[in-house]
Structure formats: C-alpha cells, structure tokens
Amino acid sequence: MAHIFVYGTLKRGQPNHKVMLDQSHGSAAFRGQGCTVESFPLVIAGEHNIPWLLHLPGKGHCVAVGIFC
C-alpha cells in the first residue's frame, strides 16, 4: 500500500481537503501528521494562492504534511 503526503490546501482543515475525501477514484485514510526530513522552499503564489514546493533540497524550511494511505 502506498503512502502519500499532502501539504497546503489538501491538508485537513484546508479548503481542498474534500478532494481527499472523494471516494470516486479510490480512498485514502488519514494516518498522521509529519514534516519533510529536508527543507524545501514552499511558495504560495498565483491568482488563487496555490502552494507548491520548489525542488531545491536544503533551502527553505521543513514542510508540515498530512500522511495518508
């Protein structure tokens, strides 16, 4: 079984978390919270303030994530 991590608007309590609850394409159960081992820049930009990570390991901060499987 694969584990996935989500950050930004897909995390519990955030506006797009409903995507994680939609079982039309499968299901994922919340397993806990964590953070990335390495630090990465987390950018929140664009018209809709969408968060995304830059692949620049060692820069930025450790990112808080929700873990699902």
C-alpha positions in Angstrom: 0.0 0.0 0.0 1.4 3.4 -1.0 1.6 6.3 1.4 1.2 9.8 0.2 1.8 13.1 1.8 -0.2 16.3 1.2 0.6 19.9 2.1 -1.1 23.2 1.6 -4.8 23.2 0.6 -5.1 19.4 0.6 -4.3 19.1 4.4 -7.1 18.6 6.9 -8.9 21.8 7.7 -7.9 23.4 4.4 -10.3 24.3 1.5 -9.3 21.5 -0.9 -9.2 18.7 1.7 -12.6 17.5 0.3 -10.6 16.1 -2.7 -9.0 13.6 -0.2 -12.5 12.5 1.0 -13.9 12.0 -2.5 -14.0 8.2 -3.0 -15.0 8.3 -6.7 -11.3 7.5 -7.6 -10.4 5.3 -4.6 -10.0 6.2 -0.9 -7.2 7.3 1.4 -7.2 7.1 5.2 -5.5 9.7 7.3 -2.6 8.2 9.2 -1.0 11.2 10.9 1.0 14.3 10.6 4.6 14.8 9.8 7.1 17.0 8.1 9.7 16.7 5.4 13.2 15.5 6.5 14.8 18.0 4.3 13.9 21.6 4.0 12.3 22.9 0.8 11.0 26.4 -0.3 7.2 26.5 -0.1 5.8 29.1 -2.5 2.3 30.4 -2.3 1.6 32.4 -5.4 -0.7 32.9 -8.4 -4.2 34.2 -8.8 -5.6 31.5 -6.4 -2.7 31.5 -3.8 -1.9 27.9 -4.7 1.0 26.4 -2.6 3.8 24.4 -4.3 7.2 23.2 -3.3 10.4 24.0 -5.2 12.8 21.1 -5.8 15.6 22.9 -4.0 16.5 20.5 -1.2 18.3 22.2 1.7 16.7 25.6 1.1 13.6 27.0 2.9 12.0 25.1 5.8 10.8 21.6 6.7 7.2 21.4 5.4 4.3 20.2 7.6 2.4 17.4 5.8 -0.6 15.1 6.3 0.1 11.4 5.7 -2.5 9.2 4.0 -2.6 5.6 2.7 
